[in-house]
Amino acid sequence: MGSTESWWYKTRLPELQREEEERQRMKNKTSVEIGKDEEPWEAVNLELKDKDFIRIAHEAHRRDITINRMINIILRDGMASAAAQGYPSKPQLLNES
């Protein structure tokens, strides 16, 4: 083994391996907050007629999104529409006289 070859295998190669291991440690050290920007969700059971479900599924497919996401969009739009029509967002006590 020549001097250059000896230097490469005994000195430089271990240095390169240590540098790569350090890069990997630093990469793995970076933490990510899961769910940081997500809104809290509530599970809701819905019963839909077959024809309504098919229409929602077709629209979700056309938009290239999941059925759950499509239903969330429908619900969010419906709530925004109800708020725009003047329905109160908070429950109110209604007294009959």
FENSULCOR-V169722 format. One record per pair of residues at least 24 apart in sequence whose C-alpha atoms are under 8 Angstrom apart, sorted by the first residue. I is the first residue (numbers start at 1). J is the second residue. Records with the same first field share a line. If there is no record, write none. Layout:
BEGIN
I = J / J
END
This chain:
BEGIN
none
END
